[in-house]
Amino acid sequence: MDERTLKDVASIIKEAKYCMAFTGAGVSVESGIPPFRGENSLWTRYDPTILDLKYFQQYPEESWPVIREIFYDFFGKARPNKAHEVLARMEQAGMLGCVVTQNIDNLHQEAGSKVVHEFHGNSQQLVCMHCGFRQGAAEADLKVLPLRCAHCGGLVKPDFIFFGERIPEKAYADSLEAARKADVCLIMGSTGEVMPAALIPQEARRNGAVVIEINPEDSLFTRDVTHIHLTGKAGEVMAALEPLLFDA
Ligand code: NAD
């Protein structure tokens, strides 16, 4: 990573009126959670059909054990990494307005971020598909599957969006509002392939934001949306940026 570029990025962030972050699966890779696409990704190991809404409703006894294995036995053990931590510190210092995340792993909140717009929901909450009763996944007994609502016996699902579901309205509206007021947008660890989430950085760019991308690879944003690409892992780049943001 070029020190000069890192210094420029730190100055751009410090001078911003409203900086937002847009994060994808890549930001949690250094916490041990694999992304959905590419080498060693989740979909090379599991069949994504289990997260299809209609399939889940029809065959919950097949979907639920796999969901438990991926999102609770496995995700549940992950801890925030340096990228989550520096973003939380930036918010605390008034340098970051919000995080718009495609992730469902709750790691931004665990690192201390307060304003997090969860574009795809959160695996740590469960919702009854019949009566809407919500509860924390930590309080639920996941031994007997499929999970049934304690109040009405309805099928319970994790409160993140499955294939075939709409984006939560408030998260979508809040993310668009942030994109329209941001003068700096930090994209971290996203391919830009998932719609409509990918519209958020595009909207920020269209409204004049300086777009900084952190990703070891090029993404669909890199050519037309990104102004400055920091080629590297989110945790490593944020560790290098941290002293330039806070000590200089
Ligand atoms: P993706 O899986 O399509 O792509 C991940 C991106 O992260 C790639 O561009 C890759 O080059 C980059 N990357 C890999 N390692 C990185 C690192 N250490 N630092 C920075 N970048 C790194 O991810 P996506 O675009 O976010 O879309 C996938 C969808 O899957 C999302 O909508 C999300 O809801 C979901 N998902 C979430 C989680 C999670 O909650 N942690 C994990 C997997 C998938």
Residues whose N, C-alpha, C, O or C-beta is under 5 A from the ligand:
A	BS01	NAD	G24 A25 G26 V27 S28 V29 E30 I33 P34 P35 F36 R37 Q102 N103 I104 D105 H120 G189 S190 T191 G192 E193 V194 I214 N215 P216 E217 S219 G232 K233 A234
